[in-house]
Amino acid sequence: MELKNKVALITGGGTGIGRAIGLAFAKEGASIAINYSRSENDAMATAKEITELGVSAMTVKADVSDNSQVRDMIKKVAEKFGRLDILVNSAGTTTFVEPSDLEGLTEEIWDRAIAVNLKGTFFCCRAVVPIMKSNDGGSIINISSIAGITGVGSSMAYSASKAGVICLTKSLARTLAPQIRVNTIAPGFVDSRWTEGWDEYRKMHISATPMKRVAKPEDVAISALYLVHSDFVTGQVIVVDGGKSI
């Protein structure tokens, strides 16, 4: 898929990985809809950067764990642009809980991780199917994590939710082919506002990573560009972790 004159919706698109992907797509000519839940100022700032690249941008507020808000978000994007070609599910949440602290992994933490990271991904994927199929099909990219492969992450609930995203991706890829391709990117530790203050955790990742650094949001954006352009790739997981998981 060529990105010129295409439209992409990036959930959690105002910061971090979502922001980097939105900017990368915009540089190749795509108009961008930036979803946010709480980070309105960041979303507006990213939209401004995107319009300065000569393409259109909009911001749209929605909690992806709420199906009605998701459907309303897709309706607004369709009203603005008349089409939707790419969905990137980058919105996510976590709470740091040591693996040994089983009692600390509360039901509330479980519910929020599953609601945003897994159910939210499904809600968004389901909602974009009609508009993608009404045009020329589309591409969905879900942001998982190596935690969903290794079981080691900020919490067991987070790891389980991201493993679910990988399984969901494969199921949707079978179901929606050939009109819509569905793939996953599984980053390792990514330098972003989300990981600020995790200095010891960051050092641990660097020492255990063959490339001797952690990922930048732009590293993930490069993989997203590959997946959008690769019309024969679906149901796959691209790991972006500098080799840490090998």
Backbone hydrogen bonds, N-H to C=O, Kabsch-Sander energy under -0.5 kcal/mol:
donor,donor_aa,acceptor,acceptor_aa,energy
5,N,29,G,-1.8
6,K,3,L,-2.3
8,A,31,S,-2.6
9,L,86,I,-2.7
10,I,8,A,-0.5
10,I,33,A,-2.8
11,T,9,L,-0.6
11,T,88,V,-2.6
13,G,10,I,-1.0
13,G,35,N,-1.5
14,G,35,N,-0.6
15,T,12,G,-0.7
18,G,15,T,-0.7
19,R,15,T,-1.7
20,A,16,G,-2.2
21,I,17,I,-2.4
22,G,18,G,-2.5
23,L,19,R,-2.4
24,A,20,A,-2.1
25,F,21,I,-2.6
26,A,22,G,-2.3
27,K,23,L,-2.0
28,E,24,A,-0.6
28,E,25,F,-1.1
29,G,26,A,-2.0
30,A,25,F,-1.9
31,S,6,K,-2.8
32,I,56,S,-2.2
33,A,8,A,-3.1
34,I,32,I,-0.5
34,I,58,M,-3.2
35,N,10,I,-2.5
35,N,33,A,-0.7
36,Y,60,V,-1.6
40,E,38,R,-1.7
43,A,39,S,-2.2
44,M,40,E,-2.7
45,A,41,N,-2.2
46,T,42,D,-2.4
47,A,43,A,-2.4
48,K,44,M,-2.0
49,E,45,A,-2.0
50,I,46,T,-2.2
51,T,47,A,-2.5
52,E,48,K,-1.7
53,L,50,I,-1.5
54,G,51,T,-1.8
55,V,50,I,-1.0
58,M,32,I,-1.9
60,V,34,I,-2.5
62,A,36,Y,-2.4
64,V,62,A,-0.7
66,D,63,D,-2.2
67,N,65,S,-0.7
70,V,66,D,-2.2
71,R,67,N,-2.4
72,D,68,S,-1.9
73,M,69,Q,-2.2
74,I,70,V,-2.3
75,K,71,R,-1.9
76,K,72,D,-2.1
77,V,73,M,-2.2
78,A,74,I,-2.5
79,E,75,K,-2.2
80,K,76,K,-1.9
81,F,77,V,-2.8
82,G,77,V,-0.5
82,G,78,A,-2.0
85,D,7,V,-2.2
86,I,7,V,-2.0
87,L,139,S,-2.2
88,V,9,L,-2.8
89,N,87,L,-0.5
89,N,141,I,-2.5
90,S,11,T,-0.7
90,S,88,V,-1.3
97,V,95,T,-0.5
97,V,154,S,-3.0
101,D,98,E,-1.8
102,L,100,S,-1.6
104,G,101,D,-0.5
105,L,101,D,-0.5
105,L,102,L,-1.0
106,T,104,G,-1.7
110,W,106,T,-2.3
111,D,107,E,-3.0
112,R,108,E,-2.3
113,A,109,I,-2.2
114,I,110,W,-2.4
115,A,111,D,-2.5
116,V,112,R,-2.5
117,N,113,A,-1.9
118,L,113,A,-0.6
118,L,114,I,-1.2
119,K,114,I,-3.0
120,G,115,A,-1.4
122,F,118,L,-2.2
123,F,119,K,-3.1
124,C,120,G,-2.2
125,C,121,T,-2.4
126,R,122,F,-3.0
127,A,123,F,-2.1
128,V,124,C,-1.5
129,V,125,C,-0.8
129,V,126,R,-0.7
132,M,128,V,-2.4
133,K,129,V,-2.6
134,S,130,P,-1.5
135,N,131,I,-0.6
135,N,132,M,-1.1
136,D,137,G,-0.5
137,G,132,M,-2.2
138,G,179,Q,-1.8
139,S,85,D,-2.3
140,I,181,R,-3.1
141,I,87,L,-3.0
142,N,183,N,-2.9
143,I,89,N,-2.2
144,S,142,N,-0.8
144,S,185,I,-3.0
146,I,187,P,-2.4
148,G,145,S,-1.6
149,I,146,I,-1.6
150,T,146,I,-3.2
151,G,147,A,-1.7
153,G,151,G,-0.6
159,S,155,S,-2.3
160,A,156,M,-2.7
161,S,157,A,-2.3
162,K,158,Y,-2.2
163,A,159,S,-2.1
164,G,160,A,-2.1
165,V,161,S,-1.3
166,I,162,K,-1.5
167,C,163,A,-2.0
168,L,164,G,-2.9
169,T,165,V,-2.4
170,K,166,I,-1.8
171,S,167,C,-2.2
172,L,168,L,-2.9
173,A,169,T,-2.4
174,R,170,K,-1.8
175,T,171,S,-2.0
176,L,172,L,-3.0
177,A,173,A,-1.1
179,Q,176,L,-0.6
180,I,176,L,-2.0
181,R,138,G,-2.3
183,N,140,I,-2.4
184,T,236,Q,-2.8
185,I,142,N,-2.4
186,A,238,I,-3.2
188,G,240,V,-2.2
191,D,215,A,-3.0
192,S,190,V,-0.7
195,T,192,S,-1.1
196,E,193,R,-1.2
198,W,195,T,-1.8
202,R,198,W,-2.6
203,K,199,D,-2.4
204,M,200,E,-2.1
205,H,201,Y,-1.9
206,I,202,R,-2.3
207,S,203,K,-2.3
208,A,204,M,-1.3
209,T,205,H,-0.5
209,T,206,I,-1.2
211,M,242,G,-1.5
212,K,209,T,-2.0
215,A,189,F,-2.1
219,D,216,K,-1.4
220,V,216,K,-1.1
221,A,217,P,-1.9
222,I,218,E,-1.8
223,S,219,D,-1.1
224,A,220,V,-2.0
225,L,221,A,-2.2
226,Y,222,I,-1.9
227,L,223,S,-2.3
228,V,224,A,-2.1
229,H,225,L,-2.3
230,S,226,Y,-1.8
231,D,229,H,-1.2
233,V,230,S,-1.5
234,T,232,F,-0.5
235,G,182,V,-3.3
238,I,184,T,-2.6
239,V,237,V,-0.6
240,V,186,A,-1.9
240,V,238,I,-0.5
241,D,239,V,-0.5
244,K,241,D,-1.5
246,I,243,G,-1.4
